[in-house]
Amino acid sequence: MEIKAKARYIKMSPKKIRLVIDVIRNMEVVDALAQLKFINKLATKPVDKLLNSAVANAKHNFDTEKDNLYIKEIRVDEGPTTKRWKPRAFGRASTIRKRSSHISIILKAKKETIKKEDVKKEKLAKPEIVKEKIKESSEKESHKDDKGKAVKTQEGTSKKMFRRKAV
């Protein structure tokens, strides 16, 4: 289960954002959010916003808490550069490059959780299978001997052999 989030066309150079991102790479989300509060860079603002967005995606789509998440991958790519002109001496002009960047983040859960939708779909699609699973689990628990003590059931090939009915 991977949770993805992207922030595109951030009006900040990728080099400045990479300074912040390198600090929080491969950290747990809770630790990364705490770390971002104390980094004295303007690039922490879009990174913090994106990380919170990814946590919200995890909560909504996979019902996963932020304590269970860590940053698997975080990357900054260069976006489009807008060019502006600045007048210089002797009637010349020089370019000012206003860079932008795209940030993408992938979070991963430390412990896997089951999506609510998958459980609902399984129940709706195959109610017989769910009933059989419930029946099997109750049968395993209900095996008792004459004195009322629980008896372990046989597993593996011997279980298949001895459950056949004699003709």
Buried (B, 14 or more C-beta within 10 A) or exposed (E): BEBBBBBEEBEBBBEBBBEBBEBBEEBBBBEBBEBBEEBEBEBBEBBBBBBBBBBEBBBEBBEBEBEBBBBBEBBBEEBEEEEEEEEEEEEEEEEEEEBBBBBBBBBBBEEEEEEEEEEEEEEEEEEEEBEEEEEEEEEEEEEEEEEEEEEEEEEEEEEEEEEEEEE
